[in-house]
Amino acid sequence: MTASSRYFAILKDNRIVKLSSNKFQKLYKYNGATSYPEFTNKKIKIASYLIELQDRKPTRIINEWYSYLEFDDNGKLDKKKHNEQLIAILNRAVSPIKVKKTGTNIIDASGYFNNEKIERLYEWYPSAHLKNKLHEQIFN
């Protein structure tokens, strides 16, 4: 068994565009030559999948993520906005989401509000129909 990644952009009209894994991973490394001019100054829905392969054919989805990525005026990943996104997601990982009492009259709900912010600004969830179309792209 081996694993592989698949990436898709979902455009405003719900068209699905398969993204090259190699190019997409370079984008995350802020490779200077890597850009998507068609995404210039846009916030794009991205569907990311980790899939299991057998004999180079997809057999199952191991994990899936749905996020937004923002692009700058050169069609590159907006570093500032991407870093804000990563910090918020890391804070969610290390901060409890539950509301905590602080020993005073103040309740620390920062974990809860950080989670709300992440869900509002950085994550999206596909409809059942769109999810089926994405899965068809992977398995067909």
C-alpha positions, 0 to 999 in steps of 0.5 A: 500500500502507498499513499498519495495526495489529490488537490482540487479547487472549487470555483464560484460556479462549483466547477471542480479543477484538479490541481497538480500535486507537485505544483500545489506542494511547491505553492505551500513552500512559497516557491517563487516560480509557482503561481495560479494566475487564474486565482489572482486576488481570490479566496479559493475553496480547496479540497485536499485528500490523502488517498490509499493506492494499490497498484497505482489505483485509488482504493480509499480515502484516508483523510480529507480537508476542506479549506480556503486559500487566499491568493495575492495579486501575482496568483501566489499564496498570500503569505501573510493571510496563510500564516494567520490561518496556520497560527489560528489552526495551531492555536486550536490544536493546543488550546481547549475548545471548551470554556474554562473558568479562570478563578476570577469572575472572568471566563476564558472562552478564547479557545471557543472563539478561536474555533469559531473563527477557524470555521468561519474564515478558513474551513468549508464543508461540501454539500453531499452532491459536491462531495460525491462529485469530488470522490468521483474525480478521485476514483474515476 
